[in-house]
Amino acid sequence: MMNKKSLLYGLGSGLIIGAVLLQLMNSVVPPTGKAAPKSAVPSPTIEDLDQKQVKEIAGKYFQVYDKADKVYSQQQVDALVQQKVKEEKDKNAAQAPAQAPTQPPETYIYVSRGLTATNVADLLEQSSVITDRKAFVDEMNKKQLNDKIVTGVHHFKGPQELQQVVTNITTQ
């Protein structure tokens, strides 16, 4: 440690002197009496520019539109959108009675290998085949059919009775 003593003194004094010089540079106020240097080329005034150049310069800071362009405020846009939505609803309401009665939706569910009755119940409930997943799980447990679930695609037409769903899931 003795032979490094002079090195440490030099580093410490260098850091102190550097900090003092930095503070001195920051405290000096730049002179304000001098004017900014002028360029040799005069800048054009607004009267000297044509319409295209004015539009280009203003486009840097503002949104510039032609007089012929229709510009809408947010309230006007919202009102137009609401009006179009109302027109579409009226149009769909007028077409609804003309449509034929709808058939129950067909649902295809793929049961992969290793799914439990709870997983299958979640799939069936999400696709609106059954309404109560707990009743389906209880029925599968009561009949001990958890190991009898057949893997593959199962076809359902609309909401069905719980017994029909259990039969469909456990048979091919």
N, C-alpha and C positions, 0 to 999 in steps of 0.2 A: 504494500500500500504506500510505502514511503516514496518509491520511485515514480508513482503516478500522481503525486501531490501537485506538482507544477502543472500537469496536464489539466487537472480538475480546476485549479485556480484560473487557468487561461480560459477554459470553457465557461466558467461562471462569470468572469469579468466580460467576456465577449457577449454573452447573452444580455447582461445588464446594459452594456453600451449600445447594443442593437435595439433594445427596448426603448432606451432614452432617445435615440435617433428617430425611431418610428413615431414616438409621441411628438417630437419636434416637427417632423414633416406633416403630421396631421393637424397641428395647431396653427400652422402658417396659413393665412388667408390669401387666396389668389387675388391679384390686382383686378379691380373692376373698372378702372378709368379708361382702359383701352376698348375701342369698339371692335366688333367682329369684322374680320377681313371681308371685303367685298369682292365678288367674283367679277372677272373682266367681261363676262357675257351677261347682259341684263335679262332678268326673267320677264317673260311676257305677262301682260296684264290680261284681265278677263275680257276686255274689249277686243284684244288682238286675236283671241282664240275663236275658232269656228265651233259649231254645235257638236260635232263629233269629238273634238278635243275636250270640250267642257264636260261632255258626258263621260268620257274616259277618266278624267281627273276626279270628277265627283263620284264615279263608280268605286273608287278606292275606299271611300268613307261612308257612302250612302247607297241605298237601293234605288236605282234609277230606272224609270219606266217611261215609255212614250205616252203622249197624250191619248192616243187611240186605244191603249191597253186599259182594260177595266180592272181596277184594283179594289178588292173587297176587304172590309174590316173583319175581325174575328166574329163579331155579332152577326154580320151579314152572312158569313159562311155557315155559322151554326143554324141560322134561320133557313137557309137554302137546304142544308142537309136534313133538317127536321121535316121540311116540306116534302122532299123526295122520299123520305122514309114513310111519311103518312100516305103519299100516293101509292107506294108499293104495297103497303098494308091493305089499302082499299082495293087495289087491283087483285091481291091474293084472296081477300075476303069475297070478292065477286066471283072468283074462279072456284073457290072451295065447294060450294053446293053443286057445281057442275061435275065435279069429280066423282068417279065410281067409289062405292064403299071399299075401304082398304082391307086387304087380307092381313092376317096376323103375320108379323115379321118372322122370317126364317133365321134361325141362329145356328151357327156351326161352332162347336167348341172342341179344341184339341186338348186332350188330356195326355200329358206326357208321363213317361214311366217314373214311378216313385212318388207321385203326388198322393197326399193323404185326402181323407174325406173333407177336412177343413179347407185345404187348398182348392179342391173341386167346388166346394160350396161357395167360396169367394168368387171363382170364375163364373159360376151360374148366377150368382146374385148381381155381379157387375153387368152381365149380359141380359138381365131382367127375365131369366127363365124361371127363377124362384124368387120369392119375396122374403122368406125367412131362412137365413143360412143355419141358424141354430137348430131349427126343426129338421132340416136335412141331415145335419151331423148326428143328431139324436136318433133319427130313423136308421141311419147307416150303422151306428153303434148298437142299436137295439137288435137289428137283424144280423149283426156281425158280418157286414159286407165290406168292411174297410180293406180287406185283402183281395176282394173280388172286383175292384175297379179296373175296367178294361181300358188299356191305352189306345189312343187313336182319335179319330174325328167322330164326334157325336152330333146328330142333327136334331134340332128342336123346332117346332112350329108354334111360336107365341108362348105365352105363359102356360105352364102345364101343372097338373096335379103332382103332388110330391111322390106318389107311388109310381107314376109314369116316368118321372125323372130318375128315380132310383133304379127302375127296371132298365131304362135306356143306358144308364152309366155302367151297370153291372153286366149287361149282355152285349153281344156283338151284333 
